[in-house]
Amino acid sequence: MDDAELERALDLDDSFEVRQVLAQSDSGRTELVVSKDENYGLLVRKYIARELANPDAWSAASKVSCPQVPRVFATYWLPDRFVVIYDYVEGVSVRELMREKGRLGLQEAASIAADVCLAASELHRQGVVHRDITPGNVIVNNRGAHLIDLGIARRYEQGARHDTTHLGTFGFAAPEQFGFAQTDARSDVYSIGSLLGFMLTGVAPSDPGFDAALEGVPEALRKVVEKARSFEPSARYAGATELAEKIQSAVPVSSMLEERGRSARLARLAFRTASGSRRVAAIAFLVLGSALALVFLAAFISLMRNPMEGTNLAAAILELAIGAALFDVCGLQPFLVMVRAQPYVEVSARLKTYLHRCLTDVLLVIGFFIVITVVAMILIPSR
């Protein structure tokens, strides 16, 4: 590194302001930062000790374009360390979810594992092996699961007999990470299988009771986990894409009720990970929507006290429909907007999506009004 390169690196390093230290150890330091000059939002700055740095892997990862993998913003060398700047992923880790829930349901665990498979497969396309797929490195938010922290990732080297550094989390790291052979895509398959087994059982793969706990998992999914975690790499699935296909075929297709339950869980998760001001605003909108709905519910109850008159019955049902529409337009949808839940994840499309929902509610109420008016006109002369 010449003086000009060092000066550019120092200038870039100085262009970020530290908001929070996320982690620190002998091997490096991870910080939450923002740019002093540009509005890039929250970023992560990771300092990696020179002897552990793998710039080729980070360079390859910067070419990945996948929503489940943080975008690498910049990489540069300082005299004693390698530095990476990448997008901060807001959410809760699988480790935190497991502390809260003990274990996850089939659909939730399979969905998270499938997202991790997508992230890993995109890294593998660039020749990158993550090597540290653990509950702490998978972040879940309303946009799914995200694979973070490529701190010990490496490029696959054709012909190499083993990795130059033996790193990994015991129980989740494949056996070859400890010197048996070179790691490749199948090493990450092992880790994803371990992650899936952990989510399904609540028992860490390093725990002696893991295999016994896995017996309680439905057979089709248990076999997927066991094959993915085979000791010999050749006995595992060939890659993360194949593993994802096997997971999806082993878990029954979600019913409508289950999908609604999943949407509700994602909305709750988005609320938990939103900032304090956005949560306050979201609650305020829910209160407003609920108050408007209660007004029309009261009108519905009042009109239903005389159910013998067809016009009152039609008007009562219409009042109920209007109340439901107002709760959606003034309460639920603004709540989802404020916490950035589905379908309001993309900033550029939020207004369009909200207006489309409003129009849909209005058309539903008008259509409902026409139907009940016609029904009332038919019922009244028949009396």
Summary of the structure (lengths in Angstrom):
residues: 383
radius of gyration: 26.5
end to end distance: 94.3
largest distance: 96.2
contacts: 1203
relative contact order: 0.08
helix: 56%
strand: 14%
